[in-house]
Amino acid sequence: MSGIPCHYYDGRTSRRHDAVLALTARGGLVIACEGADERLNYEDVRIPGRVADTPRYLHLPDGGVCEVQDNDALDGEQARTRRDPEPRADRFGRLRHRLDSTWRGAAAALAVTAAILYSFTEWGAPAVATVAVAATPPEVEAVIGENFLTLLEQLRLLKPSELEPNRRNELLAAFEEMRRETGVEDADLRFHSVGVPNAFALPGGTVVLTDSLVELAEDDEEVIAVLAHELGHVSGRHVMRRFAQTSSMLVLWTAFTGDVSVATLSFLGPDRLLAQRYSRSFENDADRFAFDYLLSAGIPPTRLSDIIQRLSGADREAGTSAGGNALDWLASHPGAAERARNATEAAKRAREGAAADE
């Protein structure tokens, strides 16, 4: 019989059969293979839309698959046997094929895709994060933070603190005062020993302070400045917002690519750079929170930039910093020089405001 050459898989074995496919005028579909014909109802066969000249796989109701290479012939058979007006979905598929077949159409599709991804990353992801974080109960966020902290301890990335108990009590008292004055009650300070000086906030309000950072600080004002910065992250629920933004972008990329592994790799691309900018924005917000507290406590905001500059030097010595001004924009934190300028400007504005009040 005449028809469209195809490869037929019966769904029971992996063997490929050379076959011929034909559509009948009465709405049937016939697959002729090695002297045996399989007759099916056309409406029961799932025929995917055309994507350029890639093979199409027709899924049969009994689990079999028919691979068709000649897309023009299949389109012609469908048009010849169609008795009703062409469905809107088919007309859209033919239009999409024509666009895919020209470089202008492909370029336009790429531009539209890029615009959608950029718009969602720029405006959609923050909006989704705002809604998601608002809908997350504080109890759930606290459980997430505790589980993550436990994981870090089990992996031996965090070890018990070796600071003297009196020293820890002094810093805890300063942290408690800071909580009361800023109104961030759902926060908790934990001390741990790590090889590098660091401090970070976890979901639920846990702030981790390492022994190395306390030793790096020249005085308590610098430690308080760092804690105020981390408390700014807690106040803004930045960790959960960052997680929600990243998750929503991953979902969008997966929807576009159809492959979660490819979507994960896409974070190395342009949307990853935008995501890094979100992190920088959170850091700037936390810095402003810290500056406000430090000024109210009579501590110069430059105490924060002083210890950050020393932290940057420690990172370079340990080989953990990218280094170089060319890569500063890629960093998730603003550069030390930028944060020093922000601290100096905050102190200047405070002095000018005090002078105006007098």
C-alpha positions as CSV (number, residue, x, y, z in Angstrom):
1,M,0.0,0.0,0.0
2,S,1.1,3.6,-0.5
3,G,1.7,5.8,2.5
4,I,4.4,7.4,4.6
5,P,7.5,5.4,5.5
6,C,8.0,5.1,9.2
7,H,9.5,3.1,12.0
8,Y,7.1,1.2,14.2
9,Y,7.7,0.1,17.9
10,D,5.1,-2.2,19.3
11,G,5.7,-1.1,22.9
12,R,6.5,-4.6,24.1
13,T,10.0,-5.0,22.8
14,S,12.7,-2.5,21.7
15,R,12.8,-3.9,18.2
16,R,12.3,-1.4,15.4
17,H,10.1,-2.4,12.4
18,D,10.1,-0.7,9.0
19,A,6.5,0.2,8.3
20,V,4.2,2.3,6.2
21,L,1.6,4.6,7.7
22,A,-1.6,5.9,6.0
23,L,-4.6,7.8,6.9
24,T,-8.0,6.7,5.5
25,A,-10.8,8.9,4.3
26,R,-13.1,7.5,7.1
27,G,-10.9,8.7,9.9
28,G,-8.8,5.6,10.4
29,L,-5.1,5.1,10.6
30,V,-3.3,2.1,9.2
31,I,0.2,0.9,10.0
32,A,1.4,-1.8,7.6
33,C,4.3,-3.8,9.0
34,E,5.8,-7.1,7.7
35,G,2.5,-8.2,6.1
36,A,0.4,-7.4,9.1
37,D,-1.8,-4.3,9.3
38,E,-2.8,-2.5,12.4
39,R,-5.9,-0.5,12.1
40,L,-6.6,2.3,14.6
41,N,-9.0,5.1,15.1
42,Y,-7.3,8.4,14.1
43,E,-8.8,10.2,17.1
44,D,-7.1,7.7,19.4
45,V,-3.6,8.4,18.1
46,R,-1.7,11.3,19.7
47,I,0.1,13.2,16.9
48,P,2.4,15.9,18.3
49,G,2.8,19.3,16.6
50,R,5.6,19.8,14.1
51,V,8.9,21.4,15.3
52,A,10.9,22.3,12.2
53,D,12.0,19.0,10.6
54,T,12.6,17.0,13.7
55,P,11.0,13.5,13.7
56,R,7.6,13.2,15.1
57,Y,6.6,10.3,17.4
58,L,2.9,9.2,17.1
59,H,1.8,7.6,20.3
60,L,-0.7,4.7,19.8
61,P,-3.4,3.7,22.2
62,D,-1.9,0.2,22.8
63,G,1.5,1.7,23.9
64,G,3.2,1.5,20.5
65,V,5.0,4.4,18.9
66,C,5.4,5.3,15.3
67,E,8.4,7.5,14.3
68,V,7.8,9.6,11.2
69,Q,10.6,11.4,9.5
70,D,8.7,13.0,6.6
71,N,6.8,15.8,8.2
72,D,5.6,17.3,4.9
73,A,4.0,14.0,4.0
74,L,2.3,13.6,7.3
75,D,1.0,17.2,7.2
76,G,-0.3,16.5,3.7
77,E,-2.0,13.3,4.8
78,Q,-3.7,15.1,7.6
79,A,-4.8,17.9,5.3
80,R,-6.1,15.5,2.7
81,T,-8.2,13.4,5.1
82,R,-9.5,16.3,7.1
83,R,-13.2,16.9,6.5
84,D,-13.8,19.6,9.0
85,P,-12.3,23.1,8.9
86,E,-8.7,23.0,10.1
87,P,-8.6,23.3,13.9
88,R,-7.2,26.4,15.4
89,A,-4.4,24.4,17.1
90,D,-3.3,23.0,13.8
91,R,-3.3,26.4,12.2
92,F,-1.1,27.6,15.0
93,G,1.2,24.7,14.6
94,R,1.6,25.4,10.8
95,L,2.3,29.0,11.6
96,R,4.9,28.0,14.2
97,H,6.6,25.7,11.7
98,R,6.8,28.5,9.1
99,L,8.4,30.7,11.7
100,D,10.8,28.0,12.8
101,S,11.8,27.4,9.2
102,T,13.3,31.0,8.8
103,W,16.1,32.6,10.6
104,R,14.0,35.7,11.2
105,G,11.3,33.7,12.8
106,A,13.8,31.9,15.0
107,A,15.5,35.2,16.0
108,A,12.1,36.6,16.9
109,A,11.2,33.6,19.0
110,L,14.5,33.8,20.7
111,A,14.0,37.5,21.4
112,V,10.5,36.9,22.8
113,T,11.8,34.1,25.0
114,A,14.6,36.2,26.3
115,A,12.2,39.1,27.0
116,I,9.9,36.8,29.0
117,L,12.8,35.3,31.0
118,Y,14.2,38.7,31.7
119,S,10.9,40.2,32.7
120,F,10.1,37.3,35.1
121,T,13.6,37.5,36.6
122,E,13.4,41.2,37.0
123,W,9.9,41.6,38.3
124,G,8.1,38.3,38.4
125,A,10.5,36.4,40.7
126,P,10.5,39.2,43.4
127,A,6.7,39.3,43.3
128,V,6.4,35.5,43.6
129,A,9.0,35.6,46.5
130,T,7.0,38.3,48.3
131,V,3.8,36.2,48.1
132,A,5.5,32.9,49.0
133,V,7.3,34.4,52.0
134,A,4.2,36.1,53.3
135,A,2.4,32.8,53.1
136,T,5.1,30.9,54.9
137,P,4.3,30.6,58.7
138,P,7.3,31.6,60.9
139,E,7.1,28.2,62.6
140,V,7.8,26.5,59.2
141,E,10.7,28.9,58.5
142,A,12.2,28.1,61.9
143,V,12.1,24.4,61.2
144,I,13.9,24.9,57.9
145,G,16.6,26.9,59.6
146,E,17.1,24.4,62.4
147,N,17.3,21.5,59.9
148,F,19.8,23.4,57.9
149,L,21.9,24.2,60.9
150,T,21.8,20.5,62.0
151,L,22.9,19.5,58.6
152,L,25.9,21.8,58.8
153,E,26.8,20.4,62.2
154,Q,26.5,16.8,61.0
155,L,28.7,17.5,58.0
156,R,31.3,19.0,60.4
157,L,31.2,22.3,58.6
158,L,30.3,23.9,61.9
159,K,32.0,22.9,65.1
160,P,31.3,23.8,68.8
161,S,32.5,27.3,69.7
162,E,35.8,27.6,71.7
163,L,35.1,31.1,73.0
164,E,35.2,31.7,76.7
165,P,31.7,31.5,78.3
166,N,32.1,35.1,79.6
167,R,32.9,36.3,76.2
168,R,29.9,34.6,74.6
169,N,27.7,36.1,77.4
170,E,28.9,39.6,76.6
171,L,28.1,39.3,73.0
172,L,24.7,37.6,73.8
173,A,23.8,40.6,76.0
174,A,24.7,43.0,73.2
175,F,22.6,40.9,70.7
176,E,19.6,40.9,73.1
177,E,19.8,44.6,73.5
178,M,19.9,45.0,69.7
179,R,16.9,42.7,69.3
180,R,14.8,44.8,71.7
181,E,15.8,48.1,70.2
182,T,15.1,47.0,66.6
183,G,12.0,45.1,67.3
184,V,13.3,41.9,65.7
185,E,12.3,39.5,68.4
186,D,12.4,36.2,66.5
187,A,16.2,36.0,66.3
188,D,18.7,33.8,68.0
189,L,22.5,34.0,68.2
190,R,24.6,30.8,67.9
191,F,28.4,30.5,68.3
192,H,30.4,28.1,66.2
193,S,34.0,27.4,65.3
194,V,34.9,27.5,61.6
195,G,38.2,27.8,59.8
196,V,37.4,31.2,58.3
197,P,35.8,34.4,59.9
198,N,32.2,34.5,59.0
199,A,28.7,35.4,60.1
200,F,25.4,34.5,58.4
201,A,21.7,34.3,59.0
202,L,19.5,31.2,58.5
203,P,15.7,31.0,57.9
204,G,13.7,31.4,61.1
205,G,16.0,34.0,62.6
206,T,19.1,32.0,63.6
207,V,22.3,34.1,63.3
208,V,25.6,32.1,63.3
209,L,28.8,33.9,64.5
210,T,32.1,32.2,64.2
211,D,35.0,32.4,66.7
212,S,37.3,33.5,63.9
213,L,35.3,36.6,63.2
214,V,35.2,37.6,66.9
215,E,39.0,37.2,66.9
216,L,39.4,39.3,63.7
217,A,37.4,42.2,65.2
218,E,39.5,44.9,66.8
219,D,36.7,45.8,69.3
220,D,33.2,44.9,70.2
221,E,31.7,47.7,68.1
222,E,32.8,45.8,64.9
223,V,31.2,42.6,66.1
224,I,28.0,44.5,66.9
225,A,28.1,46.1,63.5
226,V,28.3,42.6,61.8
227,L,25.5,41.3,64.1
228,A,23.3,44.3,63.2
229,H,23.9,43.5,59.5
230,E,22.8,39.9,60.0
231,L,19.8,41.0,62.0
232,G,18.9,43.1,58.9
233,H,18.7,39.9,56.9
234,V,16.5,38.4,59.6
235,S,14.2,41.4,59.6
236,G,13.8,41.3,55.8
237,R,13.5,37.5,55.7
238,H,16.1,37.7,52.9
239,V,17.2,34.0,53.0
240,M,13.6,32.8,52.4
241,R,13.1,35.4,49.7
242,R,16.3,34.4,48.0
243,F,15.2,30.7,48.1
244,A,11.8,31.6,46.7
245,Q,13.2,33.7,43.9
246,T,15.7,31.0,42.9
247,S,13.0,28.3,43.0
248,S,10.6,30.2,40.8
249,M,13.3,30.9,38.2
250,L,14.2,27.3,38.2
251,V,10.6,26.3,37.6
252,L,10.3,28.9,34.7
253,W,13.6,27.6,33.0
254,T,12.4,24.0,33.4
255,A,9.1,25.0,31.7
256,F,11.0,26.6,28.8
257,T,13.6,23.9,28.4
258,G,11.7,20.8,29.4
259,D,14.7,19.5,31.3
260,V,15.5,20.3,34.9
261,S,19.2,19.6,34.4
262,V,19.4,22.1,31.6
263,A,17.4,24.6,33.7
264,T,19.9,24.2,36.5
265,L,22.8,24.8,34.1
266,S,21.1,27.9,32.9
267,F,21.8,29.6,36.2
268,L,25.3,30.1,34.9
269,G,23.7,32.4,32.2
270,P,22.1,35.8,32.2
271,D,19.4,35.1,34.7
272,R,22.0,33.9,37.2
273,L,23.7,37.4,36.9
274,L,20.3,39.0,37.7
275,A,19.8,36.6,40.6
276,Q,23.2,37.7,42.0
277,R,22.0,41.3,41.8
278,Y,19.1,40.3,44.0
279,S,21.5,39.1,46.6
280,R,23.5,42.3,46.3
281,S,20.2,44.2,46.9
282,F,19.6,42.2,50.1
283,E,23.1,43.0,51.3
284,N,22.6,46.7,50.7
285,D,19.3,46.5,52.6
286,A,21.0,44.7,55.5
287,D,23.7,47.3,55.5
288,R,21.2,50.2,55.7
289,F,19.5,48.4,58.6
290,A,22.8,48.1,60.4
291,F,23.7,51.7,59.7
292,D,20.5,52.9,61.3
293,Y,21.0,50.8,64.4
294,L,24.7,51.8,64.8
295,L,23.8,55.5,64.5
296,S,21.1,55.1,67.2
297,A,23.6,53.3,69.4
298,G,26.2,56.0,69.0
299,I,28.5,53.7,66.9
300,P,30.0,55.0,63.7
301,P,28.7,53.1,60.7
302,T,32.3,52.8,59.4
303,R,32.8,50.1,62.0
304,L,31.0,47.7,59.6
305,S,33.0,48.7,56.6
306,D,36.2,48.4,58.7
307,I,35.7,44.8,59.5
308,I,34.4,44.0,56.1
309,Q,37.6,45.3,54.5
310,R,39.6,43.1,56.9
311,L,37.3,40.2,56.0
312,S,38.0,40.8,52.3
313,G,41.7,40.7,53.0
314,A,41.3,37.4,54.9
315,D,39.3,36.0,52.0
316,R,42.0,36.9,49.5
317,E,44.7,35.3,51.6
318,A,42.6,32.1,51.9
319,G,42.0,32.1,48.1
320,T,38.2,32.4,48.6
321,S,37.7,35.8,46.9
322,A,37.4,36.2,43.2
323,G,39.5,39.4,43.4
324,G,39.7,42.1,40.8
325,N,37.3,44.9,40.0
326,A,36.2,43.2,36.8
327,L,34.4,40.5,38.8
328,D,32.9,42.6,41.5
329,W,29.6,42.8,39.7
330,L,29.3,39.0,39.7
331,A,29.8,38.8,43.5
332,S,26.7,38.2,45.6
333,H,27.9,40.8,48.1
334,P,28.7,44.4,47.2
335,G,32.5,45.1,47.1
336,A,34.2,46.2,50.3
337,A,35.1,49.6,48.7
338,E,31.4,50.2,47.8
339,R,30.2,49.3,51.3
340,A,32.9,51.6,52.8
341,R,31.5,54.5,50.7
342,N,28.0,53.7,51.8
343,A,29.0,53.7,55.5
344,T,30.9,57.0,55.1
345,E,27.9,58.6,53.4
346,A,25.5,57.3,56.2
347,A,27.8,58.8,58.8
348,K,27.9,62.1,56.8
349,R,24.2,62.3,56.5
350,A,23.8,61.7,60.3
351,R,26.2,64.5,61.0
352,E,24.4,66.9,58.7
353,G,21.1,65.9,60.2
354,A,22.4,66.6,63.7
355,A,23.8,69.9,62.6
356,A,20.5,70.9,61.1
357,D,18.6,70.0,64.3
358,E,20.9,72.3,66.2
